[in-house]
Amino acid sequence: MTVKRRKDLRNLAIVAHVDHGKTTLVDAMLWQSGAFRAGSDVETRVMDSMDLEREKGITILAKNTAVKHTMTDGRTLTLNIMDTPGHADFGGEVERALEMVDGVLLLVDASEGPLPQTRFVLRKAMAKKLPIVVVINKVDRPDARIDEVINETYELFMDLLDDADGNGLDFPILYASAKAGKASLTKPADGQLPDSPDLQPLFDVIESSIPAPEYHEGAPLQAHVTNLDSSPYLGRLALCRVMEGTIKRGEMVAWCRRDGSIQNVKLSELLITDALERVSVESAGPGDIIAIAGIPEITIGETIADVNDPKPLPLIHVDEPSLSMTIGINTSPLAGKSGKLLTARLVKGRLDQELIGNVSIKVLNTERPDTWEVQGRGELQMAVLVEMMRREGFELTVGRPAVVTHHDENGRLMEPTERLTIDVPEEFLGVVTEMMGVRKGTMQEMVNHGSGWVRMEYVLPSRGLIAFHTEFLTATHGTGISNHVFEGYAPWAGSMRQRPTGSLVADRTGVVSSYALFNLQERGQLFIGPGDEVYEGMVVGENARPDDMDVNPTKEKHLTNVRSATGDELERLIPPRRMSLEHSLEYCAGDECLEVTPDVVRVRKVVLDARDRAKVRTKEKSADANV
């Protein structure tokens, strides 16, 4: 069979570290290709369609768009662009997106340079032998250092290249400002805009550097399912890349399932992306990225093939999870007050639904029938899942994150490790070094740019990063920048110090009084305010000492019939510390968990009764003494 190419089509993914301008660049490409009518009211970062994505300013789900751009000679070039997350916690999305494309646009910030997540996404692209176009973005930043960043990018490529790959450093470099919608092959001065009026040089380089989709003439149909979506009218949609042949609406196709079985099914609808909308089409050819309806149980990695000659494609491989936490029904005394979805059946159904579209998580059974162990890539991914369930009306009990360990062939206990890059002002160097020492971090590299900032690179156990972020920001007065990416497995590094403070624990159920809080605030920092409901075993504050303390936050002032000469003095209360879901997860000690409801997030003890907790502590102490 003769190999042919579709000259009018390019499939590419945009990969970069968080906040290096991927989504903004896609915005500019859509605008300049006439996807939106002039004067129309279109939000910025149009690809971030989820509420959480807009709130956090990050991309969580990989999404595709089709840009139809008219080139200078009048030809129309269609670009299927995958906008990918920059955060390694959502690495499964990146891996999935790379299955659909023939080349990669790597964005690097002109000031920050390549960061750990840049390394992560680039490593994935190189493993697939995809051609790469480097875009140095944000060249108009006042602190841009273009030459140094290019050198750092070359160093990163050299670190990741195989010795056999001699052409790996032969990649085009563009200089862009996605916000201004300009790109050029000519290097501007630091802090200046590119000399081109628009993004046309970028479109030209994409056309010349990223190969057109290849296919064999007359080959039977093969389409790879790489993502799932749903429609209120059509049910489950499978997003596929057509590898070979032609697919038609309403025809019978062979569905090659994960278990190896093959089933004939009829496609009820065939959709193709045009800008941000999906439009119905009669047929699609090789290289097209399509959505099909009519197969309700289809999952990621399966193949749609020709009925007469079904040939399944290889399943998508995704990195193993490194972090786990337990999710179960709400077992607190205040359960059922704000949520509507409370039962174990509903929680399990929602977790199973998440498994369908999210290839990087696993759900395992535990000893309890109403609790499950969820494994994923990082704290952020877990927190996003819990936050989504909470907004949907679930009430949950969420355990403290723990690392996923395994034994190697010699029987040694192995744990995941992370590569952490820290940028801090020089005055915080000692503080950060001390923090890393406690967390068993090993320094790999330290660079002083001479600008008053220091960049350090550590390898440390993933356990050390649980609850690290908040403490790090506090220690560096909010100026430090930290980024981490999964490094590999290493032998267990031994025990690690948890938080140095204990908890203030409520010893009864009731409503909080300001009189009780006035007396308690000397003991430590409180998480509750007057009028809040508490119950026995709920954590109401952080003790200044390392031990837990049982307190009564509901105590009322006793009234007498003796009139006070001074009158009731105003009790001056320090405002409580209200913690978000992420902060609460970080705060949790080993014997604590979270009660998550649509209205409130509470930290509580796993064992609520004080006597039972004392018995557990005694048992643990005697076990430690016998070791």
C-alpha positions in Angstrom: 0.0 0.0 0.0 1.3 3.5 -0.9 1.9 5.9 2.0 0.1 9.2 1.5 -0.1 12.5 3.5 -2.9 14.9 4.2 -1.2 18.2 3.3 -4.1 20.4 4.5 -4.1 19.1 8.1 -1.7 19.2 11.1 -2.3 17.7 14.5 -0.3 19.2 17.4 -0.2 19.5 21.1 0.9 22.5 23.1 2.9 21.5 26.1 4.6 23.7 28.8 5.0 24.3 32.5 2.0 25.8 34.4 1.3 29.4 33.5 3.7 29.7 30.6 0.9 30.7 28.2 -0.5 27.6 26.5 -4.1 28.5 26.7 -3.5 32.2 25.9 -1.6 31.2 22.7 -4.5 29.0 21.6 -6.8 32.0 22.2 -4.7 34.2 20.0 -4.5 31.5 17.2 -8.3 31.2 17.3 -8.8 35.0 17.1 -6.4 35.4 14.2 -7.9 32.6 12.2 -11.3 34.2 12.3 -12.9 31.7 14.6 -14.8 34.5 16.4 -16.8 37.3 14.9 -15.2 40.7 15.3 -16.7 42.4 18.4 -18.1 39.2 19.8 -17.9 38.8 23.6 -15.5 35.9 24.1 -13.9 35.3 27.5 -10.2 35.1 27.8 -8.6 31.6 28.2 -11.6 30.3 26.2 -10.4 26.7 26.4 -10.6 26.6 30.2 -14.3 25.8 30.3 -14.6 24.2 33.8 -15.4 26.5 36.8 -12.4 25.1 38.7 -10.1 25.8 35.8 -11.2 29.4 35.7 -10.9 29.8 39.5 -7.5 28.3 39.8 -6.2 29.7 36.5 -4.8 26.3 35.4 -5.9 23.7 32.8 -7.1 20.5 34.3 -8.5 18.6 31.3 -6.8 18.3 27.9 -9.1 19.8 25.2 -8.9 20.0 21.5 -9.9 22.8 19.1 -9.7 23.1 15.3 -8.2 26.2 13.9 -8.8 26.8 10.1 -6.1 29.3 9.1 -5.8 31.0 5.7 -2.1 31.0 4.8 -0.5 33.9 2.8 -1.0 32.1 -0.5 -4.7 31.6 0.1 -4.6 27.9 1.1 -6.6 26.8 4.2 -4.6 24.9 6.7 -6.5 23.1 9.5 -4.8 22.7 12.8 -6.1 20.3 15.4 -4.6 21.7 18.6 -4.6 19.9 21.9 -4.4 22.2 24.9 -2.8 20.2 27.7 -2.4 20.8 31.5 1.0 22.0 32.6 0.8 20.4 36.0 2.4 16.9 36.5 -0.6 15.8 38.7 -2.6 15.8 35.5 0.1 14.0 33.5 -2.4 11.4 32.4 -4.1 14.1 30.3 -0.7 15.0 28.6 0.1 11.3 27.8 -3.4 10.9 26.3 -3.1 14.0 24.2 0.2 13.0 22.8 -1.4 9.8 21.4 -3.5 12.0 19.0 -0.8 14.3 17.5 2.1 14.3 15.1 4.2 17.1 16.7 4.5 19.3 19.7 4.7 23.0 20.4 6.9 23.5 23.5 6.4 26.8 25.3 9.1 28.2 27.6 8.7 31.4 29.6 11.4 34.0 28.6 12.1 34.8 32.3 11.5 31.6 34.2 13.0 29.2 31.7 12.4 25.4 31.6 11.0 24.2 34.9 10.3 20.6 36.2 7.0 20.3 34.5 8.6 21.4 31.2 11.0 18.5 31.7 8.1 16.2 32.4 6.1 17.0 29.3 9.2 17.2 27.1 10.3 13.7 28.3 6.9 12.3 27.3 7.1 14.0 23.8 10.6 12.7 23.2 9.7 9.2 24.2 7.1 9.2 21.3 9.8 10.6 18.9 7.6 13.6 18.1 9.1 16.6 16.3 9.3 19.7 18.5 8.9 23.4 17.8 10.2 25.6 20.7 8.4 28.8 21.4 10.0 31.3 23.8 6.9 33.0 25.1 6.5 36.3 27.1 9.6 37.9 25.5 8.0 41.3 26.4 8.4 40.7 30.1 10.6 43.3 31.8 12.7 40.6 33.4 13.1 38.5 30.2 16.5 36.8 29.7 16.1 35.2 26.3 19.7 34.1 25.6 20.0 32.3 29.0 16.6 30.6 28.6 17.6 29.3 25.1 20.8 27.9 26.6 18.9 26.2 29.5 16.4 24.8 26.9 19.3 23.3 24.9 20.7 21.8 28.2 17.4 20.3 28.9 17.2 18.7 25.5 20.7 17.3 25.9 19.8 15.8 29.3 16.8 14.0 27.8 18.2 13.0 24.3 19.3 9.5 23.5 22.8 9.2 22.2 21.5 7.7 19.1 19.3 10.6 18.3 21.6 13.0 16.4 19.0 15.4 15.1 17.3 16.0 18.4 18.8 19.5 18.8 17.8 20.6 15.3 14.5 22.3 16.3 13.1 25.7 15.1 12.9 28.5 17.8 10.2 31.2 17.7 9.9 34.2 19.9 6.4 35.1 20.9 4.1 37.1 23.1 0.9 35.1 23.2 -0.9 37.9 25.0 -0.1 40.4 22.2 -0.7 37.8 19.5 2.7 38.2 17.9 5.4 35.7 16.9 8.7 36.0 15.0 11.8 33.9 14.0 13.9 37.0 14.7 15.1 37.3 18.3 14.0 40.6 19.9 15.8 42.5 22.6 15.0 41.4 26.2 11.6 43.0 27.2 10.7 43.9 23.6 7.8 42.6 21.4 8.5 40.4 18.4 8.9 42.4 15.1 6.0 40.5 13.4 2.5 42.1 13.4 0.7 38.7 14.0 1.2 34.9 14.5 1.7 34.1 10.8 5.4 33.1 11.2 4.2 30.5 13.8 1.7 29.1 11.4 4.4 28.8 8.7 6.8 27.0 11.0 4.0 24.6 12.1 3.3 23.8 8.5 6.9 23.2 7.6 8.1 21.5 10.8 5.2 19.3 12.0 4.5 16.4 9.6 1.2 16.0 7.9 -0.8 12.9 9.0 0.3 9.7 7.2 -2.0 7.0 6.0 -2.0 3.9 3.7 -4.2 4.2 0.7 -7.0 1.6 0.8 -6.2 0.5 4.4 -9.1 -0.7 6.6 -10.6 1.7 9.2 -8.6 2.2 12.5 -9.6 4.9 15.0 -8.1 5.2 18.5 -10.2 6.3 21.4 -8.2 8.8 23.5 -10.8 10.7 25.5 -14.4 10.7 26.6 -17.1 13.3 26.8 -20.8 13.4 27.2 -23.7 15.2 25.6 -27.2 15.6 27.1 -28.7 14.6 23.7 -26.2 11.9 22.4 -25.0 10.3 25.7 -21.4 9.2 25.9 -19.1 10.6 23.2 -15.8 8.9 22.3 -13.1 11.2 21.0 -10.9 9.4 18.5 -8.1 10.0 16.1 -8.7 8.3 12.8 -5.4 6.5 12.0 -6.4 4.7 8.7 -9.4 4.5 6.4 -12.6 6.5 6.4 -15.4 6.5 9.0 -19.0 7.3 8.1 -22.0 8.3 10.1 -24.5 5.5 10.6 -22.2 2.7 9.5 -21.5 -0.6 11.3 -18.0 -0.7 12.8 -16.0 -3.2 14.9 -15.5 -2.2 18.5 -12.2 -3.7 19.8 -12.6 -3.8 23.6 -9.9 -3.8 26.3 -10.5 -7.5 27.2 -9.7 -8.5 23.6 -13.3 -9.1 22.5 -14.7 -7.6 19.3 -18.3 -6.4 18.9 -20.1 -4.9 15.9 -21.9 -1.6 16.7 -23.6 1.1 14.7 -22.5 4.8 15.0 -25.4 7.0 15.7 -23.5 10.3 15.2 -20.2 11.6 13.9 -18.9 15.0 15.0 -15.9 17.0 14.1 -14.5 20.1 15.9 -14.8 23.4 14.2 -13.2 26.2 16.5 -14.9 25.4 19.8 -18.1 23.8 18.5 -18.7 20.2 17.4 -20.5 20.0 14.1 -22.1 16.9 12.5 -20.4 15.5 9.4 -21.1 12.6 7.0 -17.6 11.1 7.0 -14.0 11.7 8.3 -10.7 10.6 7.0 -7.2 9.7 8.3 -5.7 12.3 10.7 -9.1 13.8 11.6 -10.0 14.1 15.4 -13.6 13.1 15.7 -16.3 12.4 18.3 -18.6 9.4 17.8 -21.8 8.5 19.6 -23.7 5.3 19.9 -21.5 3.1 22.1 -22.4 3.7 25.8 -19.8 1.5 27.4 -16.7 2.5 25.3 -13.6 3.5 27.3 -10.2 5.1 26.6 -7.6 3.1 24.7 -10.1 1.0 22.7 -10.2 0.9 18.9 -12.9 1.4 16.3 -12.1 -0.7 13.3 -13.4 -2.1 10.0 -16.1 -4.8 10.4 -14.4 -7.1 7.8 -10.8 -6.6 9.0 -10.7 -5.5 12.7 -7.2 -4.6 13.8 -6.9 -3.3 17.4 -4.3 -0.5 18.2 -2.1 -0.8 21.3 -3.7 0.4 24.6 -2.5 3.8 26.0 0.2 3.4 28.7 0.0 5.9 31.6 2.5 6.3 34.6 1.5 4.5 37.8 -0.1 6.5 40.7 2.3 7.7 43.5 -0.2 9.1 46.1 -3.3 7.6 47.7 -6.1 8.7 50.0 -9.3 7.2 51.3 -12.7 8.6 50.4 -15.9 7.3 52.1 -19.3 8.4 53.2 -19.6 11.2 55.9 -19.6 9.5 59.3 -19.7 12.6 61.5 -22.6 13.4 63.9 -23.4 16.4 61.6 -23.8 14.3 58.5 -26.7 15.0 56.1 -27.1 18.7 57.0 -25.9 20.3 53.8 -25.3 17.6 51.1 -27.9 15.6 49.2 -25.7 12.7 48.0 -24.9 10.7 51.2 -25.0 7.0 50.6 -22.1 4.6 49.8 -23.7 3.5 46.6 -23.8 7.0 45.2 -20.1 7.7 46.3 -19.0 4.5 44.6 -21.0 5.3 41.5 -19.3 8.7 41.2 -15.8 7.2 41.7 -16.5 4.6 39.0 -17.7 7.4 36.7 -14.4 9.3 37.3 -12.5 6.1 36.4 -14.0 6.1 32.9 -12.6 9.5 31.8 -9.6 9.8 34.1 -6.9 7.3 33.1 -4.4 8.2 35.8 -6.4 7.3 38.9 -7.3 3.9 40.4 -10.0 3.0 42.9 -9.4 0.1 45.3 -11.7 -1.5 47.9 -10.8 -1.3 51.6 -11.7 -3.3 54.7 -14.8 -1.1 55.1 -17.7 -1.4 52.6 -18.4 2.4 52.7 -14.7 3.6 52.1 -12.4 3.3 49.1 -8.8 4.0 48.4 -8.2 6.4 45.5 -4.7 6.5 44.0 -3.5 9.3 41.8 -0.5 11.5 40.8 -0.5 14.2 43.4 -2.3 16.3 46.1 -3.7 18.7 43.6 -5.3 16.0 41.4 -6.9 14.5 44.6 -8.1 17.9 45.9 -9.6 18.7 42.5 -11.6 15.4 42.5 -12.9 16.0 46.1 -13.7 19.6 45.3 -15.7 18.5 42.2 -17.7 15.9 44.2 -18.3 18.4 47.0 -19.8 20.9 44.5 -22.0 18.1 43.1 -23.6 17.7 46.5 -21.7 14.8 48.1 -20.8 14.6 51.8 -17.5 12.7 52.3 -14.9 11.6 54.8 -11.5 12.1 53.2 -8.3 10.6 54.7 -4.8 12.2 54.9 -2.8 11.6 51.6 -0.2 8.8 51.8 2.4 7.6 49.3 1.9 4.4 47.3 4.8 2.0 48.2 5.8 -1.4 46.8 8.6 -4.0 47.4 11.3 -4.6 44.8 12.6 -8.1 43.7 15.0 -8.1 46.7 12.2 -7.4 49.2 13.2 -3.8 49.9 10.4 -1.3 50.6 10.4 1.3 47.8 8.7 4.7 47.9 8.2 7.4 45.2 10.6 10.4 45.0 10.1 13.8 43.5 12.5 16.3 41.8 11.8 19.7 43.4 13.0 23.0 42.0 12.9 26.0 44.3 13.4 29.7 43.5 13.8 31.9 46.5 15.4 35.3 47.4 18.9 34.8 48.9 17.9 35.7 52.5 15.7 32.6 52.7 18.4 30.2 51.6 19.1 28.9 55.2 15.4 28.4 56.0 14.7 26.4 52.9 17.9 24.3 53.4 16.7 23.5 56.9 13.2 22.5 55.6 14.7 20.2 53.1 16.9 18.6 55.7 13.9 17.6 57.8 12.2 16.2 54.7 15.2 14.0 53.8 15.9 16.1 50.6 19.2 15.7 48.7 20.5 18.8 46.9 21.4 18.1 43.2 22.2 21.6 42.0 22.3 25.2 43.2 22.5 28.2 40.9 22.8 31.9 41.9 21.8 34.1 39.0 23.3 37.1 40.6 20.0 38.9 40.7 19.3 38.3 44.4 17.5 35.0 43.7 18.8 31.4 44.1 17.6 28.3 42.3 17.9 25.0 44.1 17.1 21.5 42.9 16.4 18.7 45.3 15.4 15.0 45.1 13.3 14.0 48.1 10.7 11.3 49.0 7.2 12.2 47.9 6.1 12.0 51.6 8.2 15.1 52.2 5.9 17.2 49.9 2.7 16.4 51.8 1.9 19.6 53.6 5.0 21.3 52.3 3.5 24.1 50.2 1.8 26.1 52.9 4.8 25.9 55.3 7.2 26.9 52.4 5.1 29.9 51.5 5.0 31.0 55.2 8.7 30.5 55.6 9.6 32.6 52.5 7.0 35.3 53.2 5.1 34.3 50.1 8.0 35.0 47.7 9.2 31.5 47.1 8.3 29.5 44.0 8.4 25.7 44.1 7.7 23.1 41.4 8.0 19.4 41.5 7.8 16.4 39.2 7.9 12.6 39.8 11.4 11.3 39.6 11.2 7.5 40.3 11.3 5.0 43.1 14.0 4.8 45.8 14.4 2.7 49.0 12.3 3.9 52.0 14.1 6.8 53.6 12.9 6.2 57.2 10.5 8.0 59.5 9.9 11.7 58.9 8.7 14.4 61.3 5.1 15.3 61.0 3.8 18.7 61.9 5.5 20.1 65.1 2.2 21.2 66.7 -0.8 19.3 68.1 -4.5 19.9 67.8 -7.2 21.4 70.0 -10.0 18.9 70.0 -13.6 19.5 71.0 -14.7 17.2 73.8 -18.5 17.6 73.4 -21.2 18.5 70.8 -22.8 21.9 70.9 -22.7 25.5 69.5 -19.5 27.6 70.0 -19.7 30.5 72.4 -17.5 33.6 72.2 -16.9 33.3 76.0 -15.3 29.9 75.5 -13.2 31.1 72.6 -11.9 34.1 74.6 -10.3 31.7 77.1 -9.1 29.2 74.4 -7.4 31.6 72.0 -4.3 31.8 74.3 -3.8 28.0 73.8 -3.2 28.3 70.0 -4.8 29.3 66.7 -8.5 28.6 66.3 -10.4 27.4 63.2 -13.9 28.1 64.4 -15.9 31.2 65.3 -18.9 32.0 67.6 -22.1 30.2 66.5 -20.4 27.3 64.6 -21.5 23.8 65.4 -18.9 21.4 66.8 -18.9 17.7 67.9 -16.7 15.5 70.0 -13.5 14.6 68.2 -13.6 17.7 65.8 -10.4 19.6 65.5 -11.2 23.3 66.5 -7.7 24.7 66.4 -3.9 24.2 66.4 -2.3 23.8 69.7 1.0 25.7 70.3 2.5 22.6 71.9 3.2 19.3 70.2 0.4 17.3 72.0 -3.3 17.2 71.4 -5.5 18.9 74.0 -9.2 18.3 74.6 -11.1 21.6 75.1 -14.7 22.8 75.6 -15.5 25.5 73.0 -19.2 25.6 74.0 -18.8 26.8 77.6 -21.3 29.6 78.5 -20.8 32.4 81.0 -22.7 31.7 84.3 -25.2 34.5 85.0 -25.7 35.8 88.6 -28.1 38.2 90.1 -25.3 40.5 91.1 -24.9 43.5 88.9 -21.4 44.1 87.5 -19.9 47.6 88.2 -18.1 47.7 84.8 -20.8 46.0 82.7 -19.9 43.2 80.3 -16.6 44.1 78.8 -16.3 43.4 75.1 -14.5 40.1 74.6 -11.9 40.7 71.9 -11.6 37.6 69.7 -8.9 37.0 67.3 -10.5 36.1 63.9 -10.4 32.3 63.2 -8.2 30.8 60.5 -10.6 29.5 57.8 -8.9 26.8 55.8 -9.6 25.8 52.2 -9.8 22.1 51.2 -6.1 22.0 50.1 -4.9 23.7 53.3 -7.1 21.3 55.4 -5.6 18.3 53.6 -2.1 19.6 54.3 -2.9 20.2 58.0 -4.2 16.7 58.7 -2.0 14.6 61.1 -1.8 10.8 60.8 -4.8 10.2 63.1 -7.0 12.9 61.5 -9.2 13.1 58.4 -11.6 15.6 56.8 -15.3 15.9 56.8 -16.1 17.5 53.4 -19.6 18.9 52.7 -20.9 21.4 50.1 -21.0 24.1 52.8 -18.0 23.4 55.1 -14.8 21.5 55.4 -14.0 20.3 58.9 -10.8 18.6 60.3 -11.7 15.8 62.7 -10.1 12.8 64.5 -10.6 9.4 62.8 -11.6 8.1 66.2 -14.1 10.6 67.7 -14.4 9.3 71.3 -11.6 10.6 73.6 -11.4 7.4 75.6 -11.1 5.3 72.4 -8.3 7.6 71.1 -6.4 7.2 74.4 -6.6 3.4 74.1 -5.3 3.6 70.4 -2.4 5.9 71.6 -1.5 3.5 74.4 -1.5 0.5 72.0 0.8 2.4 69.5 3.2 3.3 72.2 3.5 -0.3 73.4 4.0 -1.5 69.8 6.8 1.1 69.3 8.5 0.0 72.6 8.4 -3.7 71.4 10.0 -3.0 68.0 
